[in-house]
């Protein structure tokens, strides 16, 4: 989701420790490296290039990014 590599993990877009939930609307496939480096970070605190890739690839990621940054979505 975040870099284009094969997904080996499932990432909580909004981490559980940051108010996320265990629901398909908050879950995206991710490679091991991305999932382990993102850990409990919100999207505005993680690697910008990987976040951009995720925003462009997934509505779920785009919505969460807009929520944490206050950005307006154009869809």
C-alpha positions as CSV (number, residue, x, y, z in Angstrom):
1,X,0.0,0.0,0.0
2,X,2.7,2.5,1.0
3,X,5.6,1.5,-1.4
4,X,4.3,-0.9,-4.0
5,X,6.1,-3.9,-2.6
6,X,4.3,-7.2,-1.9
7,X,2.0,-7.1,1.1
8,X,2.9,-9.5,3.9
9,X,1.2,-7.7,6.7
10,X,-2.1,-5.8,7.5
11,X,-1.7,-2.3,8.7
12,X,-4.1,-0.3,10.8
13,X,-4.2,3.0,8.9
14,X,-5.0,4.8,12.2
15,X,-3.2,2.7,14.8
16,X,-5.2,1.1,17.6
17,X,-3.1,3.0,20.2
18,X,-4.1,6.3,18.5
19,X,-7.9,5.6,18.5
20,X,-8.1,3.3,15.5
21,X,-10.3,0.3,15.3
22,X,-10.2,-3.3,14.2
23,X,-12.4,-2.9,11.2
24,X,-11.9,-3.4,7.4
25,X,-12.3,0.4,6.9
26,X,-9.1,0.9,8.9
27,X,-7.1,-2.0,7.5
28,X,-4.8,-2.0,4.4
29,X,-2.2,-4.4,3.1
30,X,1.4,-3.4,3.7
31,X,4.8,-4.8,3.2
32,X,6.7,-5.9,6.3
33,X,9.2,-3.0,6.1
34,X,6.4,-0.3,5.9
35,X,4.3,-1.9,8.6
36,X,7.2,-2.2,11.0
37,X,8.5,1.3,10.4
38,X,5.1,2.9,10.7
39,X,4.3,1.2,13.9
40,X,2.0,3.4,16.1
41,X,2.6,6.6,14.0
42,X,-0.2,8.7,12.6
43,X,0.2,9.4,8.9
44,X,1.4,13.0,9.4
45,X,4.3,11.6,11.5
46,X,5.6,9.0,9.1
47,X,7.7,8.9,5.9
48,X,6.1,11.5,3.5
49,X,6.9,9.6,0.3
50,X,5.3,6.4,1.6
51,X,2.3,8.4,2.9
52,X,1.9,10.0,-0.5
53,X,2.0,6.6,-2.2
54,X,-0.7,5.4,0.2
55,X,-2.9,8.4,-0.3
56,X,-2.7,8.0,-4.1
57,X,-3.4,4.2,-3.9
58,X,-6.1,4.0,-1.2
59,X,-9.2,6.0,-0.4
60,X,-8.9,4.7,3.2
61,X,-5.4,6.2,3.5
62,X,-6.5,9.5,1.8
63,X,-9.4,9.9,4.2
64,X,-7.2,9.3,7.3
65,X,-4.5,11.6,6.0
66,X,-7.1,14.3,5.5
67,X,-8.4,13.7,9.0
68,X,-5.0,14.1,10.7
69,X,-3.8,17.0,8.6
70,X,-7.0,18.9,8.1
71,X,-6.5,18.8,4.4
72,X,-9.5,18.9,2.1
73,X,-10.1,15.9,-0.2
74,X,-10.9,16.4,-3.8
75,X,-12.5,13.2,-5.2
